[in-house]
Amino acid sequence: MYQSFKDVSQRDQSTSRITALRDELKNQNLDGFIIPHADEFQGEYLPAYAERLAWLTGFTGSAGSAIVLQDKAAIFVDGRYTIQGAEQTDETVITTLGLADITPTKWLKENLKSGQRLGFDPWLLTASQTDKFEKTAHSADAELIGVKINPVDTIWSDQPEKPSKPVFAQPMQYAGQSTADKITEIQKTLKDKGADAAVITRSDSVSWLFNIRGAEITHNPVVLSYAIINANAKAQLFIDPAKVPEDVAATLNQTTNIQSPDQFQSALDTLGKASAHVLLDKATTPEQIRLLLLNNNASIISGDDPCVLPKATKNRAELQGARAAHLRDGAVMARFLCWLDHEAPKGDLDEISVAQKLEALRIKTDVLLEISFDTISAAGPHAALPHYRVTTQSNRPLKQNQIFLCDSGAQYRDGTTDITRTIIVGTPTNEMRDCNTRVLKGMIGLSMARFPVGTNGAQLDTLARQHLWNAGLDFDHGTGHGVGSYLCVHEGPASISKAGRVALKPGMILSNEPGYYQEGDFGIRIENLVAVTDAQDIEGGNRKMLAFETLTLAPIDQRLINADLLSDTEKQWLNAYHQRVFDQVSPLLDDQTSSWLKSATKEI
């Protein structure tokens, strides 16, 4: 199995660990320390050695940060984790705060005193984050101090070792573009910006650029390494040569100098001594890299990681792979939902057994390489936790007349999937049907959207929320995130959210997942993945328009739909979608499952 159900939160240890950290801060002449959920590659999901925030506080979410001062401490989480953060941390030693209410810098303005020294690890904060904390410390007449030795590492006696696993190639049939062509494209960008080089620090950018993948982070097939792209010379990839098989090295050597990680700093020194103009993405580059360049006289050009946009804009092969992956996964979901419908009423299922069944069905495809994240298998009130992770301690049975929410995904060589379905076990209440239908209307509205070239995700986000707003309801997470091509399930730069400022482009794959969460009772989310595509021209129109192609192929539970709330257009969309699901998926199923799918996709 790819998913563990062990409860890894050690909430009961946070008092002694925070006390030990405060003692170590005194040894380093510091009055406080910033602990982000980050590693030196700034990925969302971390290898075990970098889970410092979880080890110190007990909070196991994939986003957040903490600040520990000598007299108080706080952890900051977004809307997905406000309930989980409070449950997993000891409020007697650390206060859980929602980012919608207060940011770390605002909290520091209220709590940092004149003359104090606030520490941070410059490998774990980005350059832009450092700028914000620097400004905050200065306004408090305090000092921000970069440490050479992370004090959490000092007190973490059994900290895991850094992972070291072989890399492997992503074949051209799935990548769709050679490393040489990608590097040429990036070099053109550098020349347009007047840059001599770019330092690439994000693991998914490195993996995409060199058409390589790895297995050092759970669920994310990225390679933990840095790269330098030179405008007029071979690229440099900093990775342990022992991790690169001969056939992969032979391909890479055509375009790239493979160098060991301990040569990275000297390569930055060389750029500095040459007074090179270096493109850096301040939002993703560790502060330490900026310091190493500036201290050696390099000039920094601030700009986006040049790999991020072309990586997000999938080519023909990647889109074909995504369609194949979603068709395959659609058949898995049909088998799973059919099984669930037959077994759940018997009363013998729980959250873990359901997650195990879904994973086993994906394994039976014989091409599953990983799941794309821990399955959110959430029954009853647990469905109200958007990023709930079931453990042996929290495991809950699926009960009659309660909602079950399942958010899951697969990593196939040809594509990454992410799907959420909300299912009723038994009979729903009218409130459940009303809320679910409003979520569905938002999902359909976004699916049907046509929008001009240049439109960003923030402009579309309202489409997914408007029907909830009409009832005084909302949800506290983004409506959609980018998805990689056999890479990270959460990918920038585009999103469909209140903060989504990047224009959507054909080829981008995003999630469409509005929701509603009623704490202590039930939660709803309906998620399909969509690809941005050129829209058909409309007679009389004078603007180039874009639209969404729905990739996900799985039925939506009609027992939770109040058809009276759907417009004729929404019914037509849902019926056409369900017909497409049946037409494409049923040939892959046995007779029993096909018969179930026929019923599940009947016209509403």
C-alpha positions as CSV (number, residue, x, y, z in Angstrom):
1,M,0.0,0.0,0.0
2,Y,1.1,3.5,-0.8
3,Q,-0.7,5.1,2.1
4,S,0.0,4.7,5.8
5,F,-2.7,5.3,8.3
6,K,-0.4,5.8,11.2
7,D,-1.1,8.8,13.4
8,V,2.2,10.7,13.0
9,S,1.1,13.7,15.0
10,Q,3.0,13.9,18.3
11,R,1.0,16.6,20.0
12,D,1.9,15.4,23.4
13,Q,5.6,16.0,22.7
14,S,5.2,19.7,21.7
15,T,5.6,21.1,25.3
16,S,9.0,19.5,25.9
17,R,10.2,20.1,22.3
18,I,9.2,23.8,22.4
19,T,10.9,24.1,25.8
20,A,14.0,22.5,24.3
21,L,13.9,24.8,21.3
22,R,13.7,27.9,23.6
23,D,16.8,26.6,25.5
24,E,18.7,26.2,22.2
25,L,17.6,29.7,21.1
26,K,19.2,31.1,24.3
27,N,22.4,29.2,23.4
28,Q,22.4,30.8,20.0
29,N,21.6,34.3,21.5
30,L,18.1,34.4,19.8
31,D,14.8,35.6,21.2
32,G,12.6,33.7,18.7
33,F,12.6,31.5,15.6
34,I,10.5,31.1,12.5
35,I,9.6,27.5,11.6
36,P,8.0,27.2,8.1
37,H,6.6,24.1,6.5
38,A,9.4,24.0,4.0
39,D,12.6,22.3,2.8
40,E,15.5,23.8,0.9
41,F,13.6,23.1,-2.4
42,Q,10.4,24.9,-1.3
43,G,8.1,22.0,-2.2
44,E,4.6,21.6,-0.7
45,Y,5.3,18.0,0.3
46,L,8.5,17.3,2.3
47,P,10.9,14.4,2.9
48,A,10.8,13.1,6.4
49,Y,13.9,15.0,7.6
50,A,12.4,18.3,6.7
51,E,9.1,17.9,8.6
52,R,10.3,20.2,11.3
53,L,7.0,22.0,11.8
54,A,5.2,18.7,12.4
55,W,7.9,17.3,14.7
56,L,7.8,20.5,16.8
57,T,4.1,21.3,17.0
58,G,2.2,18.1,16.1
59,F,0.5,19.8,13.1
60,T,0.8,17.5,10.0
61,G,-0.8,19.7,7.3
62,S,1.0,20.5,4.0
63,A,1.0,24.2,4.6
64,G,1.6,26.4,7.6
65,S,4.3,28.1,9.7
66,A,5.1,28.7,13.4
67,I,6.9,31.4,15.3
68,V,8.3,30.5,18.8
69,L,9.3,33.4,21.1
70,Q,10.5,32.9,24.6
71,D,7.1,33.8,26.2
72,K,4.6,32.7,23.5
73,A,4.2,30.8,20.3
74,A,1.8,30.6,17.4
75,I,1.1,28.5,14.4
76,F,-0.5,30.0,11.3
77,V,-2.7,27.9,8.9
78,D,-5.0,28.6,6.0
79,G,-8.7,27.8,5.8
80,R,-8.2,24.2,4.9
81,Y,-6.5,23.5,8.3
82,T,-8.1,25.7,10.9
83,I,-9.9,22.9,12.6
84,Q,-7.1,20.3,12.1
85,G,-4.5,22.8,13.4
86,A,-6.5,23.3,16.6
87,E,-7.0,19.6,17.1
88,Q,-3.4,18.6,16.5
89,T,-1.6,21.2,18.6
90,D,-1.4,21.8,22.3
91,E,-3.1,25.2,22.9
92,T,-1.4,25.5,26.3
93,V,1.9,26.0,24.5
94,I,1.1,27.2,21.0
95,T,-1.9,29.1,19.6
96,T,-3.4,28.2,16.3
97,L,-4.3,31.2,14.2
98,G,-6.0,31.4,10.8
99,L,-4.2,33.3,8.1
100,A,-7.5,34.9,7.1
101,D,-7.5,36.6,10.5
102,I,-3.8,37.4,11.1
103,T,-0.5,36.8,9.2
104,P,2.8,35.9,10.8
105,T,4.2,39.4,10.1
106,K,1.2,41.1,11.7
107,W,1.5,38.8,14.7
108,L,5.2,39.7,15.0
109,K,4.4,43.5,14.9
110,E,2.2,42.9,18.0
111,N,4.6,40.7,19.8
112,L,8.2,41.3,18.8
113,K,10.0,43.7,21.2
114,S,12.7,46.3,20.5
115,G,16.2,44.9,20.6
116,Q,15.1,41.3,20.1
117,R,16.8,38.9,17.7
118,L,14.5,36.8,15.6
119,G,16.2,33.8,13.9
120,F,15.4,32.0,10.7
121,D,17.0,29.4,8.5
122,P,17.9,31.1,5.2
123,W,17.6,27.8,3.3
124,L,13.9,27.5,4.4
125,L,12.6,31.0,3.9
126,T,12.4,32.3,0.4
127,A,13.9,35.7,-0.6
128,S,10.5,37.3,-0.7
129,Q,9.5,35.9,2.7
130,T,12.8,37.1,4.1
131,D,12.1,40.6,2.8
132,K,8.7,40.7,4.6
133,F,10.1,39.5,7.9
134,E,13.1,41.9,7.6
135,K,10.8,44.8,7.2
136,T,8.6,43.7,10.1
137,A,11.7,43.2,12.4
138,H,13.0,46.6,11.4
139,S,9.7,48.3,12.2
140,A,9.8,46.8,15.7
141,D,13.5,47.9,16.1
142,A,14.4,44.2,16.3
143,E,16.8,42.2,14.2
144,L,16.3,39.3,11.8
145,I,19.1,36.8,12.0
146,G,20.0,34.1,9.6
147,V,21.3,31.0,11.4
148,K,24.0,28.6,10.1
149,I,22.7,25.7,12.1
150,N,18.9,25.2,12.4
151,P,18.1,25.0,16.1
152,V,15.3,22.5,15.5
153,D,17.8,20.2,13.9
154,T,20.1,20.6,16.9
155,I,17.4,19.3,19.3
156,W,15.9,16.7,16.9
157,S,18.0,13.8,18.1
158,D,16.4,11.1,15.8
159,Q,15.9,13.3,12.7
160,P,15.7,11.1,9.6
161,E,18.5,11.0,7.1
162,K,18.1,12.8,3.7
163,P,16.7,10.5,1.1
164,S,18.9,9.2,-1.7
165,K,17.1,7.2,-4.5
166,P,17.9,6.8,-8.2
167,V,16.3,9.1,-10.7
168,F,14.7,7.8,-13.9
169,A,13.7,9.2,-17.2
170,Q,10.3,10.5,-18.3
171,P,10.1,9.1,-21.8
172,M,9.6,11.4,-24.8
173,Q,6.2,9.7,-25.6
174,Y,4.9,11.2,-22.3
175,A,7.1,14.3,-22.0
176,G,6.4,15.4,-25.5
177,Q,9.4,17.7,-25.7
178,S,13.1,17.0,-25.4
179,T,15.4,18.5,-22.7
180,A,17.4,20.2,-25.4
181,D,14.3,22.0,-26.8
182,K,13.2,23.0,-23.3
183,I,16.6,24.4,-22.4
184,T,16.6,26.4,-25.7
185,E,13.2,27.8,-24.8
186,I,14.5,28.8,-21.4
187,Q,17.6,30.3,-22.8
188,K,15.5,32.5,-25.1
189,T,13.6,33.7,-22.1
190,L,16.9,34.6,-20.3
191,K,18.2,36.6,-23.3
192,D,14.9,38.4,-23.5
193,K,15.3,39.4,-19.9
194,G,19.0,40.3,-20.2
195,A,20.0,37.5,-17.9
196,D,23.2,35.5,-18.1
197,A,21.8,32.6,-16.1
198,A,18.8,31.4,-14.0
199,V,19.0,29.4,-10.8
200,I,16.2,26.8,-10.7
201,T,15.4,25.7,-7.2
202,R,12.0,24.1,-7.4
203,S,12.1,20.3,-7.7
204,D,9.2,20.0,-10.1
205,S,10.8,22.6,-12.4
206,V,14.1,20.7,-12.4
207,S,12.3,17.4,-13.0
208,W,10.2,18.8,-15.9
209,L,13.2,20.6,-17.5
210,F,15.5,17.6,-17.6
211,N,12.7,15.0,-18.2
212,I,13.6,13.1,-15.1
213,R,11.6,11.8,-12.1
214,G,12.4,10.5,-8.7
215,A,11.0,8.8,-5.6
216,E,12.4,10.7,-2.7
217,I,9.2,12.4,-1.6
218,T,6.0,10.5,-0.9
219,H,3.4,10.8,-3.7
220,N,5.5,13.3,-5.6
221,P,7.8,11.9,-8.3
222,V,10.2,14.8,-8.3
223,V,14.0,14.9,-8.1
224,L,15.5,16.9,-5.2
225,S,18.2,19.0,-6.9
226,Y,19.1,22.4,-8.1
227,A,20.0,23.6,-11.6
228,I,21.6,26.5,-13.3
229,I,20.5,27.4,-16.8
230,N,23.2,29.4,-18.6
231,A,22.1,31.6,-21.5
232,N,25.2,30.7,-23.6
233,A,26.5,27.5,-22.2
234,K,25.5,24.0,-21.1
235,A,23.0,23.7,-18.2
236,Q,24.3,22.5,-14.8
237,L,22.4,19.9,-12.8
238,F,23.5,19.5,-9.2
239,I,22.8,15.9,-8.1
240,D,24.7,13.0,-6.7
241,P,26.0,11.2,-9.8
242,A,25.5,7.9,-8.0
243,K,21.8,8.6,-8.2
244,V,21.8,8.9,-12.0
245,P,21.8,5.6,-14.0
246,E,24.2,5.3,-16.9
247,D,21.4,5.5,-19.6
248,V,19.9,8.6,-18.0
249,A,23.3,10.2,-17.6
250,A,24.1,9.5,-21.3
251,T,21.0,11.4,-22.3
252,L,21.5,14.3,-19.9
253,N,25.2,14.8,-20.8
254,Q,24.2,15.9,-24.3
255,T,22.8,19.1,-22.9
256,T,23.9,19.2,-19.3
257,N,26.9,19.1,-17.0
258,I,26.0,16.8,-14.1
259,Q,27.8,18.0,-10.9
260,S,27.6,16.9,-7.3
261,P,25.6,19.0,-4.8
262,D,28.7,20.2,-3.0
263,Q,29.7,22.0,-6.2
264,F,26.6,24.2,-6.2
265,Q,28.0,26.9,-3.9
266,S,31.1,27.2,-6.0
267,A,29.0,27.5,-9.2
268,L,27.1,30.4,-7.5
269,D,30.4,31.9,-6.6
270,T,31.5,31.7,-10.2
271,L,28.4,33.6,-11.3
272,G,29.1,36.2,-8.7
273,K,32.7,36.7,-9.6
274,A,31.7,37.1,-13.3
275,S,29.3,39.8,-12.2
276,A,26.6,37.8,-14.0
277,H,23.0,39.0,-14.2
278,V,21.1,36.1,-12.6
279,L,17.4,35.5,-12.9
280,L,15.9,34.5,-9.5
281,D,12.3,33.8,-8.5
282,K,12.2,35.5,-5.1
283,A,8.9,33.7,-4.3
284,T,10.5,30.3,-4.5
285,T,14.3,30.7,-4.2
286,P,15.8,30.2,-0.7
287,E,17.3,33.4,0.8
288,Q,20.6,31.7,1.2
289,I,21.0,31.4,-2.6
290,R,20.3,35.1,-3.0
291,L,22.9,35.9,-0.3
292,L,25.5,33.7,-1.9
293,L,25.1,35.5,-5.3
294,L,25.0,39.0,-3.9
295,N,27.9,38.4,-1.6
296,N,30.0,37.6,-4.7
297,N,28.9,40.6,-6.8
298,A,26.2,39.0,-9.0
299,S,23.3,41.2,-10.1
300,I,19.9,39.8,-9.3
301,I,17.1,40.0,-11.9
302,S,13.8,39.3,-10.1
303,G,11.3,37.3,-12.1
304,D,9.3,34.2,-12.3
305,D,10.9,30.8,-12.5
306,P,11.2,30.5,-16.3
307,C,10.1,26.8,-16.2
308,V,6.8,27.3,-14.3
309,L,4.7,28.6,-17.2
310,P,5.9,26.3,-19.9
311,K,5.6,23.4,-17.5
312,A,2.0,24.3,-16.7
313,T,1.1,24.7,-20.3
314,K,0.9,21.1,-21.3
315,N,1.9,20.0,-24.8
316,R,-0.1,17.6,-27.1
317,A,1.6,14.5,-25.7
318,E,1.0,15.5,-22.1
319,L,-2.7,16.3,-22.8
320,Q,-3.1,13.0,-24.6
321,G,-1.5,11.3,-21.6
322,A,-3.8,13.1,-19.2
323,R,-6.9,12.0,-21.2
324,A,-5.7,8.4,-21.1
325,A,-4.9,8.5,-17.4
326,H,-8.3,9.9,-16.6
327,L,-10.1,7.3,-18.7
328,R,-8.2,4.6,-16.9
329,D,-8.9,6.2,-13.6
330,G,-12.6,6.7,-14.5
331,A,-12.9,2.9,-14.9
332,V,-11.3,2.5,-11.4
333,M,-13.8,5.0,-9.9
334,A,-16.7,3.2,-11.5
335,R,-15.6,-0.1,-10.0
336,F,-15.0,1.7,-6.6
337,L,-18.3,3.6,-6.5
338,C,-20.3,0.4,-7.6
339,W,-18.6,-1.6,-4.8
340,L,-19.3,1.2,-2.3
341,D,-22.9,1.4,-3.2
342,H,-23.3,-2.3,-2.6
343,E,-21.2,-2.6,0.6
344,A,-21.8,0.6,2.5
345,P,-25.4,-0.1,3.4
346,K,-24.3,-3.3,5.2
347,G,-22.6,-1.2,7.9
348,D,-19.2,-3.0,7.8
349,L,-17.1,-0.3,6.1
350,D,-14.9,2.3,7.7
351,E,-12.7,5.1,6.4
352,I,-9.5,3.0,6.2
353,S,-11.1,0.0,4.6
354,V,-12.6,2.2,1.9
355,A,-9.3,4.0,1.2
356,Q,-7.6,0.6,1.0
357,K,-10.2,-0.7,-1.5
358,L,-9.8,2.3,-3.8
359,E,-6.0,2.0,-3.7
360,A,-6.2,-1.7,-4.4
361,L,-8.4,-1.1,-7.5
362,R,-5.8,1.4,-8.8
363,I,-3.0,-1.1,-8.2
364,K,-5.0,-3.6,-10.3
365,T,-4.5,-1.4,-13.4
366,D,-0.8,-2.6,-13.3
367,V,0.4,0.8,-14.2
368,L,-0.1,2.7,-10.9
369,L,3.2,4.2,-9.8
370,E,2.0,6.0,-6.7
371,I,-1.1,7.7,-5.4
372,S,-1.0,11.5,-5.9
373,F,-1.7,12.3,-2.2
374,D,-3.1,10.6,0.9
375,T,-6.7,9.7,0.1
376,I,-9.1,11.9,2.0
377,S,-11.6,9.2,3.1
378,A,-14.0,11.1,5.3
379,A,-17.3,9.9,6.8
380,G,-19.9,12.1,8.5
381,P,-18.4,15.0,10.4
382,H,-14.9,14.2,9.2
383,A,-16.1,15.3,5.7
384,A,-16.2,18.8,7.1
385,L,-12.4,18.8,7.4
386,P,-11.3,19.7,3.8
387,H,-7.9,18.1,4.2
388,Y,-8.8,15.3,6.7
389,R,-6.3,12.4,6.8
390,V,-7.6,9.2,8.4
391,T,-5.5,7.4,10.9
392,T,-6.0,4.3,13.0
393,Q,-6.9,6.6,15.9
394,S,-9.5,8.7,13.9
395,N,-10.9,6.0,11.8
396,R,-14.7,6.3,11.6
397,P,-17.4,3.9,10.3
398,L,-19.6,4.8,7.3
399,K,-23.0,5.2,8.9
400,Q,-26.5,5.2,7.5
401,N,-27.9,8.6,6.4
402,Q,-24.5,10.3,6.5
403,I,-22.3,11.7,3.8
404,F,-19.0,10.1,2.8
405,L,-16.5,12.3,1.0
406,C,-13.6,10.8,-1.0
407,D,-10.8,12.9,-2.5
408,S,-8.1,10.8,-4.1
409,G,-5.7,10.6,-7.1
410,A,-3.2,8.5,-8.9
411,Q,0.2,8.9,-10.4
412,Y,0.4,7.2,-13.7
413,R,3.4,7.6,-16.1
414,D,1.1,9.4,-18.6
415,G,-0.7,11.6,-16.1
416,T,-1.7,12.7,-12.6
417,T,-5.3,12.5,-11.5
418,D,-7.3,14.1,-8.7
419,I,-11.0,13.5,-8.1
420,T,-13.5,14.2,-5.3
421,R,-16.9,12.6,-5.1
422,T,-19.4,13.1,-2.3
423,I,-21.7,10.1,-1.7
424,I,-24.7,9.6,0.5
425,V,-24.9,6.4,2.5
426,G,-28.7,5.9,3.0
427,T,-31.0,8.9,2.7
428,P,-29.8,12.5,2.7
429,T,-31.5,15.4,4.5
430,N,-33.0,18.2,2.5
431,E,-30.2,20.4,3.8
432,M,-27.6,18.0,2.4
433,R,-29.3,18.0,-1.0
434,D,-29.6,21.8,-1.0
435,C,-26.0,22.4,-0.2
436,N,-24.7,19.7,-2.5
437,T,-26.8,21.1,-5.4
438,R,-25.4,24.6,-4.8
439,V,-21.9,23.2,-5.0
440,L,-22.8,21.2,-8.1
441,K,-24.2,24.3,-9.8
442,G,-20.9,26.1,-9.1
443,M,-18.9,23.3,-10.5
444,I,-21.1,23.1,-13.6
445,G,-21.0,26.9,-14.1
446,L,-17.2,26.8,-14.1
447,S,-17.2,23.8,-16.4
448,M,-19.3,25.6,-18.9
449,A,-17.5,28.9,-18.7
450,R,-16.3,30.7,-21.9
451,F,-13.8,33.5,-21.2
452,P,-11.6,35.9,-23.2
453,V,-7.9,35.3,-23.6
454,G,-6.1,36.9,-20.7
455,T,-8.7,36.0,-18.1
456,N,-7.3,34.9,-14.8
457,G,-8.6,32.5,-12.1
458,A,-9.7,35.2,-9.7
459,Q,-12.1,36.5,-12.4
460,L,-13.6,33.0,-12.7
461,D,-13.7,32.0,-9.1
462,T,-17.1,33.7,-8.4
463,L,-18.8,31.3,-10.9
464,A,-18.1,28.5,-8.5
465,R,-19.3,30.4,-5.4
466,Q,-22.3,32.4,-6.5
467,H,-25.0,29.8,-5.7
468,L,-23.5,29.3,-2.2
469,W,-23.3,33.0,-1.7
470,N,-27.0,33.3,-2.6
471,A,-27.7,31.1,0.5
472,G,-25.2,32.9,2.7
473,L,-22.7,30.1,2.4
474,D,-19.1,29.8,1.2
475,F,-15.9,27.7,1.4
476,D,-12.4,28.7,2.6
477,H,-10.2,27.1,0.1
478,G,-9.4,27.9,-3.6
479,T,-11.7,26.6,-6.2
480,G,-9.0,25.1,-8.4
481,H,-5.2,24.4,-8.5
482,G,-2.9,23.5,-11.3
483,V,-2.0,19.8,-11.8
484,G,1.3,18.4,-13.1
485,S,2.0,15.8,-15.8
486,Y,3.2,12.9,-13.7
487,L,4.5,15.5,-11.3
488,C,3.0,17.3,-8.3
489,V,-0.7,17.2,-7.9
490,H,-0.6,20.9,-6.8
491,E,1.2,23.0,-9.5
492,G,1.5,26.7,-10.2
493,P,1.4,29.3,-11.4
494,A,-2.3,29.5,-12.3
495,S,-5.2,28.8,-9.9
496,I,-8.9,29.4,-9.8
497,S,-9.1,31.3,-6.5
498,K,-9.5,34.8,-5.1
499,A,-5.7,35.1,-5.4
500,G,-5.4,33.6,-8.9
501,R,-3.7,36.4,-10.9
502,V,-2.1,34.4,-13.6
503,A,-3.9,34.4,-17.0
504,L,-5.2,30.9,-18.0
505,K,-3.6,29.5,-21.2
506,P,-4.6,26.6,-23.4
507,G,-2.9,23.4,-22.1
508,M,-3.2,24.2,-18.5
509,I,-4.8,21.5,-16.3
510,L,-6.6,22.7,-13.2
511,S,-9.0,21.3,-10.7
512,N,-12.6,22.5,-10.5
513,E,-13.6,21.7,-6.9
514,P,-16.1,24.0,-5.0
515,G,-17.3,22.7,-1.7
516,Y,-19.2,23.4,1.5
517,Y,-18.4,22.4,5.0
518,Q,-20.7,22.3,8.0
519,E,-18.5,21.7,11.0
520,G,-19.4,18.7,13.1
521,D,-22.0,17.5,10.6
522,F,-21.0,17.0,7.0
523,G,-18.9,18.3,4.1
524,I,-19.3,18.4,0.4
525,R,-16.9,18.7,-2.5
526,I,-17.3,17.8,-6.1
527,E,-14.0,17.9,-8.1
528,N,-13.2,17.3,-11.8
529,L,-10.0,18.2,-13.5
530,V,-10.3,20.4,-16.5
531,A,-7.9,21.5,-19.3
532,V,-8.0,25.0,-20.8
533,T,-8.7,24.8,-24.5
534,D,-9.5,27.1,-27.4
535,A,-13.3,27.7,-27.5
536,Q,-15.3,27.4,-30.7
537,D,-15.9,30.7,-32.5
538,I,-19.3,32.2,-32.1
539,E,-20.8,34.0,-35.1
540,G,-20.7,37.7,-34.5
541,G,-18.1,37.4,-31.7
542,N,-15.0,39.6,-31.9
543,R,-12.8,38.2,-29.1
544,K,-10.7,35.1,-29.0
545,M,-12.3,32.9,-26.3
546,L,-11.1,30.0,-24.2
547,A,-13.1,27.2,-22.5
548,F,-12.6,24.1,-20.3
549,E,-12.4,20.5,-21.4
550,T,-13.5,18.2,-18.5
551,L,-11.0,15.4,-18.1
552,T,-12.4,13.5,-15.2
553,L,-14.9,10.7,-16.0
554,A,-16.9,9.6,-13.0
555,P,-20.6,9.8,-12.1
556,I,-21.9,12.4,-9.6
557,D,-24.3,11.1,-6.9
558,Q,-27.8,12.0,-8.1
559,R,-29.3,11.1,-4.7
560,L,-27.7,14.3,-3.4
561,I,-29.2,16.5,-6.1
562,N,-32.3,18.6,-5.8
563,A,-33.2,18.8,-9.5
564,D,-35.6,21.6,-8.9
565,L,-32.6,23.9,-8.1
566,L,-31.0,23.1,-11.5
567,S,-31.7,25.2,-14.5
568,D,-32.4,23.5,-17.9
569,T,-28.9,24.4,-19.1
570,E,-27.4,22.8,-16.0
571,K,-29.5,19.7,-16.4
572,Q,-28.4,19.5,-20.0
573,W,-24.7,19.8,-19.0
574,L,-25.0,17.1,-16.3
575,N,-26.9,14.7,-18.6
576,A,-24.4,15.2,-21.4
577,Y,-21.5,14.7,-19.0
578,H,-23.0,11.5,-17.6
579,Q,-23.7,10.2,-21.1
580,R,-20.0,10.8,-22.0
581,V,-18.9,9.0,-18.8
582,F,-21.0,6.0,-19.7
583,D,-20.0,5.9,-23.3
584,Q,-16.3,6.1,-22.6
585,V,-16.0,4.1,-19.4
586,S,-18.5,1.3,-19.8
587,P,-16.5,-0.6,-22.5
588,L,-13.8,-1.0,-19.8
589,L,-16.1,-2.6,-17.2
590,D,-17.6,-6.0,-16.5
591,D,-21.4,-6.4,-17.0
592,Q,-22.4,-5.8,-13.4
593,T,-20.4,-2.6,-13.0
594,S,-21.5,-1.4,-16.4
595,S,-25.1,-2.0,-15.4
596,W,-24.5,0.0,-12.2
597,L,-22.9,2.8,-14.2
598,K,-25.9,2.9,-16.5
599,S,-28.1,3.6,-13.6
600,A,-25.7,6.1,-12.0
601,T,-25.5,8.1,-15.2
602,K,-29.2,8.1,-16.0
603,E,-30.8,11.4,-17.2
604,I,-32.0,13.7,-14.4
